């Protein structure tokens, strides 16, 4: 009630375009708002005042632009801002970033823009990962501004610019969370309509303090309209020299996962494991790569449909109460389902050919759960059993993968780049044992041309600016994914030509070897487990 009363008090003061957390108006006005809330007539009056746009439509008036505990208790627990992440954790994240800024420093974070297939036809929205990590807000056309302040209650102030509730647009586009929710549920000290950003940004960057913002599109990312507006304001005010990149600071924080983040990634690994098992069981000669892709996506959803008493397994008891948490998952990336020689292409994503008897299929896919990604690869026989040559190559790669996983602990002192060098040497050794003699330079340039590992988290290639020369630390999550791709080249044994194998798991780094956790261990991996799964 306190936040809603603060909003009410601010409305009475005549500032109808913004929403703030306020205590300075005094307890008497707050008490007046509480008394209004105690009667039905008062609640109606207060509700009218609290609505940025008045409407009797329950979809636009009562629902938010993303799940909250009030609207989706099966997805968001009490005290959480987003599924699995408490309000207090978001606050701590912001405190950690602010601690890295100089006094008076201001940081701007921008939401991702909408992307369109064609006029009026849009892609599914996916939030900018830095913005989501800092706010949990999952709508486009939004800006978060953090200002370090020694006098602020939390050591910082958070101002958000978001889409106001507009019934006419929500009728077509669905509900928005609005200004009140930004303050009441997402920790903002003040919220303004996004249309006011340009005219208020100049005030926010006033003075000689540094400004932290990511204004240039990097790694293929397209920046929002508001990002361009800030760039123009900085140019007009000759403040460009004060701008520093923000994302390296945020990425350093994102690199180490909290207990809650690890739990979400553990769930993403479990869901992906169930989906791989389903795809293996559906596999067979004549089945399309596209069908396996669809089966994986469907099984990911079904893995989050479970009895209320047990969310970790599926149920066949149709009379049991059901909780459906499938809204939490979607594909983490465009997957690879590469049959036969298609596996020689590292990122083959056409996925449109029929599978052939006697071939292998390389499947690189992962589910995202509550915005956190899994990234898993398995290679399995179309017909259900490995041939002798396929088994030899597969076991060589599997041995290398298992050796590299055992290096993923802080006590070993290895960065990812050193683990990659170890994997190249280990692969040469394993291949010699099966009569496949290849120089390490051929392995590095052609047979195994990609890195063995990358960081994983909100993004599949997470914290992309963080060096792979950093020593591994507990809380990091990395992939380990050696591969072998034998081209049609007479330098290599003919029996192995045209075969591609990659094996990838998501590894939570431990302090010791005993602390290492394979988050995707439920996906069948040994030849025996794969063949048993496919025989069902």
C-alpha positions in Angstrom: 0.0 0.0 0.0 2.9 2.4 0.8 4.0 2.6 -2.9 0.5 3.1 -4.1 -0.1 5.8 -1.6 3.1 7.5 -2.6 1.8 7.5 -6.2 -1.6 8.9 -5.1 0.1 11.7 -3.2 2.2 12.7 -6.1 -0.8 12.7 -8.4 -2.6 15.1 -6.0 0.4 17.5 -6.2 -0.4 18.0 -9.8 2.5 16.1 -11.4 0.4 13.8 -13.4 3.0 12.7 -15.9 5.4 11.0 -13.5 5.3 8.4 -10.7 7.7 8.6 -7.8 8.5 6.9 -4.5 7.8 9.7 -2.0 7.9 9.9 1.8 8.4 13.6 2.1 4.7 14.5 1.8 4.1 13.2 5.3 2.2 10.4 7.0 -1.1 12.4 7.1 -1.6 12.2 3.3 -0.4 8.6 3.2 -3.0 7.8 5.9 -5.6 9.6 3.9 -4.8 7.3 0.9 -5.1 4.3 3.2 -8.5 5.4 4.4 -9.6 5.8 0.9 -8.4 2.3 0.1 -10.4 0.9 3.0 -13.8 1.6 1.3 -15.1 0.4 -2.0 -15.8 3.9 -3.2 -12.4 5.0 -2.0 -10.7 2.1 -3.8 -12.5 3.1 -7.0 -11.5 6.7 -6.7 -7.9 5.7 -5.8 -7.7 3.2 -8.7 -8.8 5.9 -11.1 -6.1 8.2 -9.9 -3.5 5.5 -10.1 -4.2 4.6 -13.7 -2.0 6.5 -16.2 -4.8 5.9 -18.7 -8.4 5.3 -17.5 -10.0 2.1 -18.8 -12.6 -0.4 -17.7 -11.0 -3.1 -19.9 -9.5 -5.6 -17.4 -6.8 -6.6 -19.9 -5.4 -3.1 -20.2 -6.2 -1.9 -16.7 -5.2 -4.9 -14.5 -2.6 -6.9 -16.4 1.1 -6.1 -17.0 3.3 -6.4 -20.0 5.1 -9.4 -18.3 4.3 -11.9 -15.6 4.3 -10.7 -12.0 3.4 -12.5 -8.8 -0.1 -10.9 -8.8 -0.9 -12.0 -12.3 1.1 -15.2 -12.6 1.8 -16.7 -9.2 2.7 -20.1 -10.9 5.6 -18.3 -12.6 6.7 -15.6 -10.2 6.9 -16.3 -6.5 6.2 -13.8 -3.7 9.1 -11.3 -3.5 10.4 -12.0 -6.9 10.6 -9.4 -9.7 11.1 -12.0 -12.4 10.8 -15.8 -12.3 13.5 -17.1 -9.9 15.1 -13.7 -9.1 14.2 -11.7 -6.0 13.6 -8.0 -5.9 16.5 -7.8 -3.4 18.9 -9.4 -6.0 18.1 -6.8 -8.6 18.7 -4.1 -6.0 22.1 -5.7 -5.1 23.0 -5.9 -8.8 22.4 -2.2 -9.2 24.4 -1.4 -6.0 27.3 -3.5 -7.3 27.4 -1.5 -10.6 27.0 1.8 -8.9 30.0 0.9 -6.6 32.1 0.8 -9.8 31.1 4.4 -10.8 32.6 7.6 -9.6 30.6 9.9 -7.3 27.9 11.6 -9.4 28.3 9.1 -12.3 25.2 8.4 -14.4 24.6 5.2 -16.3 22.0 4.8 -19.1 20.7 1.4 -20.0 18.5 0.9 -23.1 16.0 -1.8 -23.9 16.2 -3.7 -27.1 14.1 -2.5 -30.0 11.3 -4.5 -31.7 12.4 -6.2 -34.9 10.1 -6.7 -37.8 9.7 -9.5 -40.4 7.7 -7.2 -42.6 5.4 -4.2 -42.1 3.2 -4.8 -39.0 4.7 -8.3 -38.5 7.2 -8.5 -35.7 9.6 -11.0 -34.3 9.1 -12.3 -30.8 10.6 -9.7 -28.5 13.8 -10.5 -26.7 15.2 -8.0 -24.1 18.7 -6.6 -24.1 20.6 -8.7 -21.6 22.4 -5.9 -19.8 19.1 -4.0 -19.4 17.2 -7.2 -18.2 20.0 -8.0 -15.8 19.8 -4.6 -14.2 16.0 -4.1 -14.1 14.1 -7.3 -15.0 11.9 -5.1 -17.2 10.8 -7.0 -20.4 9.3 -4.4 -22.7 10.8 -2.4 -25.6 11.0 1.4 -25.7 12.4 1.7 -22.2 15.4 3.4 -20.6 16.8 3.0 -17.1 19.0 5.7 -15.6 21.2 5.0 -12.6 22.7 7.9 -10.8 25.2 7.4 -8.0 24.2 9.5 -5.0 25.6 9.6 -1.5 22.4 11.1 -0.2 20.1 8.5 -1.8 18.6 5.8 0.5 20.1 3.0 -1.6 23.2 4.9 -2.7 21.7 5.4 -6.1 18.5 6.6 -7.8 16.8 4.7 -10.5 14.7 6.6 -13.0 12.8 4.6 -15.7 11.3 5.8 -18.9 8.7 3.3 -20.1 5.6 3.1 -22.2 2.6 4.5 -20.4 -0.6 2.5 -20.4 -2.7 3.4 -23.5 -5.9 1.5 -23.8 -6.2 2.2 -27.5 -2.8 0.7 -28.3 -3.1 -2.1 -25.7 -6.3 -3.2 -27.5 -4.1 -4.2 -30.4 -0.7 -4.9 -28.9 -1.6 -6.3 -25.5 -1.1 -5.0 -22.0 1.8 -2.8 -20.9 3.1 -2.6 -17.3 3.0 1.2 -17.2 4.6 3.8 -14.9 3.0 2.7 -11.6 4.4 -0.9 -12.0 7.9 0.4 -12.8 7.9 2.1 -9.3 5.8 -0.4 -7.3 7.3 -3.7 -8.6 10.6 -3.0 -10.4 12.4 -0.7 -7.9 12.3 2.6 -9.8 12.4 5.8 -7.7 10.7 7.7 -10.5 9.0 6.7 -13.8 8.3 8.9 -16.8 6.6 8.1 -20.2 9.2 7.1 -22.8 8.1 10.0 -25.0 9.6 12.4 -22.4 13.1 10.9 -22.5 14.7 13.3 -25.0 13.6 16.4 -23.2 14.7 15.1 -19.7 17.9 13.4 -20.6 19.8 16.7 -20.9 19.0 17.4 -17.2 20.2 13.9 -16.2 23.6 14.3 -17.8 24.1 17.9 -16.4 27.4 18.7 -14.6 30.9 17.4 -15.3 30.4 13.9 -14.1 31.1 10.9 -16.3 28.3 9.3 -18.4 28.2 5.6 -18.9 26.3 4.3 -21.9 26.6 1.9 -24.8 25.8 4.1 -27.9 27.2 2.0 -30.7 25.8 -1.2 -32.2 28.3 -4.0 -31.6 28.2 -7.7 -32.3 25.3 -7.2 -34.7 23.1 -5.6 -32.1 20.7 -2.8 -33.2 20.4 0.0 -30.7 17.1 1.7 -29.8 15.7 5.0 -30.9 16.4 6.5 -27.4 20.0 5.5 -27.7 20.3 7.7 -30.8 18.5 10.5 -29.0 21.1 10.4 -26.2 23.9 10.4 -28.6 22.5 13.6 -30.3 22.1 15.3 -26.9 25.7 14.5 -25.9 26.9 15.9 -29.2 25.0 19.1 -28.8 26.2 19.6 -25.3 29.8 18.8 -26.2 29.7 16.1 -23.5 30.9 13.3 -25.7 34.3 13.2 -24.0 32.6 12.3 -20.8 31.1 9.1 -22.2 32.4 5.7 -21.0 31.2 2.2 -22.1 28.9 0.6 -19.5 28.7 -2.9 -20.8 32.2 -4.0 -19.6 31.2 -3.1 -16.1 27.9 -5.0 -16.3 29.4 -8.0 -18.1 32.0 -8.4 -15.3 29.1 -8.6 -12.8 27.2 -11.0 -15.1 30.2 -13.3 -15.4 29.7 -14.6 -11.9 26.3 -16.2 -11.4 24.3 -16.0 -8.2 22.7 -19.1 -6.6 19.4 -18.1 -8.1 20.9 -17.7 -11.6 22.6 -21.1 -11.3 19.2 -22.6 -10.4 17.6 -21.2 -13.5 20.5 -22.5 -15.6 20.2 -25.9 -14.0 16.5 -25.9 -15.0 17.4 -24.9 -18.5 19.9 -27.8 -18.7 17.2 -30.2 -17.4 14.6 -29.0 -19.9 17.2 -29.3 -22.7 18.1 -32.8 -21.6 14.5 -33.9 -21.7 14.2 -32.3 -25.2 17.3 -34.1 -26.5 15.9 -37.4 -25.3 12.6 -36.8 -27.1 14.4 -35.8 -30.3 16.5 -39.0 -30.2 13.4 -41.1 -29.7 11.8 -39.4 -32.7 14.8 -39.9 -34.9 14.8 -42.3 -37.8 15.5 -42.7 -41.6 13.3 -40.4 -43.6 12.5 -38.1 -40.7 13.3 -34.5 -41.5 15.8 -32.4 -39.7 13.0 -29.9 -39.3 10.9 -32.5 -37.5 13.6 -33.0 -34.9 13.9 -29.3 -34.4 10.1 -29.1 -33.8 10.2 -32.1 -31.5 12.9 -30.4 -29.4 10.9 -27.2 -29.1 7.7 -29.1 -28.1 9.5 -31.3 -25.6 11.1 -28.3 -24.0 7.6 -26.9 -23.3 6.3 -30.2 -22.1 9.2 -30.5 -19.6 7.7 -27.6 -17.7 4.2 -29.1 -17.5 4.1 -31.1 -14.3 2.0 -31.9 -11.2 2.0 -29.2 -8.6 3.6 -31.6 -6.2 6.5 -32.4 -8.5 7.7 -29.9 -11.0 10.6 -32.0 -12.2 8.8 -34.7 -14.1 5.9 -35.1 -16.5 2.6 -36.6 -15.4 0.2 -39.0 -17.1 -2.4 -38.7 -14.3 -4.9 -36.4 -15.9 -6.8 -36.0 -12.7 -3.8 -34.6 -10.8 -3.5 -30.8 -10.4 -1.3 -29.3 -13.0 1.1 -26.4 -13.0 2.1 -25.2 -16.5 5.3 -23.2 -16.4 6.0 -23.7 -20.2 5.7 -19.9 -20.7 9.1 -19.7 -19.1 10.9 -21.4 -22.0 11.7 -20.8 -25.6 14.6 -21.7 -27.9 17.8 -20.0 -26.7 19.1 -19.7 -30.3 18.4 -21.0 -33.8 19.4 -24.6 -33.4 21.5 -26.9 -35.6 20.0 -30.3 -36.7 22.5 -31.5 -39.2 22.2 -34.9 -40.7 25.2 -36.6 -42.3 27.7 -34.4 -44.1 25.7 -31.3 -43.1 27.5 -31.6 -39.8 30.7 -30.4 -41.5 29.2 -26.9 -41.4 29.7 -25.5 -37.9 26.4 -23.6 -37.8 24.2 -25.4 -40.3 20.7 -24.1 -39.5 18.7 -24.8 -42.7 17.4 -28.0 -41.0 15.3 -29.0 -44.0 16.7 -32.3 -45.3 15.5 -35.9 -44.7 17.8 -38.0 -42.5 19.4 -41.0 -44.1 20.0 -44.5 -42.7 23.6 -45.0 -41.5 24.3 -41.3 -41.0 24.8 -39.4 -37.8 22.9 -36.3 -36.9 24.6 -33.5 -35.0 22.1 -31.5 -32.9 23.2 -28.2 -31.3 20.2 -26.8 -29.4 19.2 -25.4 -26.1 16.2 -24.1 -24.2 16.0 -20.7 -22.5 14.3 -20.7 -19.1 13.3 -17.4 -17.6 15.8 -15.7 -20.0 18.8 -17.9 -19.0 20.2 -20.1 -21.8 21.3 -23.7 -22.1 23.7 -24.6 -25.0 24.0 -28.3 -25.6 25.2 -30.5 -28.4 24.7 -34.2 -29.0 25.6 -36.4 -32.0 23.6 -39.6 -32.5 23.0 -42.3 -35.1 19.9 -41.9 -37.3 19.3 -45.6 -37.3 19.7 -46.0 -33.6 23.2 -47.6 -33.5 26.7 -46.3 -34.2 28.8 -48.0 -36.8 32.3 -49.0 -35.8 33.9 -46.0 -37.4 31.3 -43.6 -36.0 31.8 -45.1 -32.5 35.5 -44.7 -32.7 35.3 -41.0 -33.7 32.6 -40.3 -31.2 34.5 -41.9 -28.3 37.6 -40.0 -29.2 35.7 -36.7 -29.0 33.9 -37.8 -25.9 37.2 -38.6 -24.1 38.5 -35.2 -24.9 35.3 -33.5 -23.7 35.4 -35.4 -20.4 39.1 -34.6 -19.8 38.4 -30.8 -20.4 35.4 -30.8 -18.1 37.6 -32.0 -15.3 39.8 -28.9 -15.8 36.8 -26.5 -15.1 37.7 -25.6 -11.5 39.5 -22.7 -9.9 42.2 -24.8 -8.3 43.4 -26.0 -11.7 44.2 -22.4 -12.6 43.2 -22.7 -16.3 41.6 -20.0 -18.4 39.4 -21.1 -21.3 42.2 -20.4 -23.8 44.5 -22.8 -22.0 41.8 -25.5 -21.9 41.4 -25.1 -25.6 45.1 -25.7 -26.2 44.8 -28.8 -24.0 41.8 -30.0 -26.0 43.7 -29.8 -29.3 46.6 -31.8 -27.9 44.3 -34.4 -26.4 42.3 -34.8 -29.6 45.5 -35.5 -31.6 46.4 -38.2 -29.0 42.9 -39.8 -29.1 42.9 -39.9 -32.9 46.3 -41.6 -33.0 44.9 -44.4 -30.9 42.3 -45.2 -33.5 44.7 -45.0 -36.4 43.8 -41.5 -37.5 47.1 -39.6 -37.7 46.8 -35.8 -38.1 49.1 -33.0 -37.3 48.0 -30.5 -34.7 48.0 -27.7 -37.3 45.5 -29.7 -39.4 43.4 -30.3 -36.3 43.4 -26.6 -35.5 42.8 -25.3 -39.0 40.4 -27.9 -40.5 39.4 -30.8 -38.3 38.6 -28.7 -35.2 38.5 -25.1 -36.2 36.4 -23.6 -33.3 37.2 -22.8 -29.7 36.4 -25.4 -27.1 34.5 -23.1 -24.8 32.6 -19.8 -24.2 30.8 -18.2 -21.3 27.1 -18.9 -20.8 24.3 -17.1 -19.1 21.6 -14.6 -20.2 23.2 -14.9 -23.7 24.3 -18.0 -25.4 27.7 -16.4 -26.1 27.5 -14.6 -22.8 29.6 -11.6 -21.6 31.1 -11.5 -25.1 33.6 -8.8 -24.2 35.1 -10.8 -21.4 38.4 -12.4 -22.3 38.8 -16.1 -22.4 42.2 -15.6 -20.9 40.6 -15.0 -17.4 41.3 -17.7 -14.9 38.1 -19.7 -14.1 36.3 -18.8 -10.9 33.4 -20.4 -9.0 30.1 -19.0 -10.2 31.2 -18.9 -13.9 29.3 -21.1 -16.3 31.0 -22.2 -19.5 30.4 -24.6 -22.3 32.9 -27.4 -23.1 32.4 -28.5 -26.8 35.2 -30.2 -28.6 34.4 -31.3 -32.1 35.8 -33.2 -35.1 34.7 -32.6 -38.7 36.4 -34.8 -41.3 36.1 -33.4 -44.8 36.3 -35.3 -48.1 40.0 -34.9 -48.3 42.5 -37.7 -49.0 44.8 -36.5 -46.3 42.4 -38.1 -43.9 41.3 -41.7 -43.6 38.5 -42.5 -46.1 36.4 -44.4 -43.6 36.0 -41.2 -41.5 35.4 -38.7 -44.3 32.0 -36.9 -44.2 31.5 -37.4 -40.5 31.0 -34.6 -38.1 30.9 -35.0 -34.3 30.5 -32.4 -31.5 29.7 -32.9 -27.9 28.8 -30.0 -25.6 27.8 -29.5 -22.0 27.1 -26.6 -19.8 29.5 -26.6 -16.8 29.3 -24.6 -13.6 32.8 -24.0 -12.5 33.8 -25.2 -9.0 36.5 -24.4 -6.6 37.8 -28.0 -6.8 37.2 -30.8 -9.3 34.6 -32.3 -6.9 32.7 -29.0 -7.0 32.2 -29.0 -10.8 28.6 -29.4 -11.9 27.4 -30.5 -15.4 24.1 -28.6 -15.8 23.2 -30.6 -18.9 24.1 -34.0 -17.7 20.6 -35.3 -18.2 21.0 -35.3 -22.0 22.0 -38.8 -23.0 25.7 -38.7 -24.0 27.6 -42.1 -23.8 27.1 -44.4 -26.8 25.3 -46.9 -24.6 22.9 -44.3 -23.2 22.2 -42.8 -26.6 21.4 -46.2 -28.1 19.3 -47.2 -25.1 17.3 -44.0 -25.4 16.8 -44.5 -29.1 15.7 -48.1 -28.7 12.6 -47.1 -26.6 
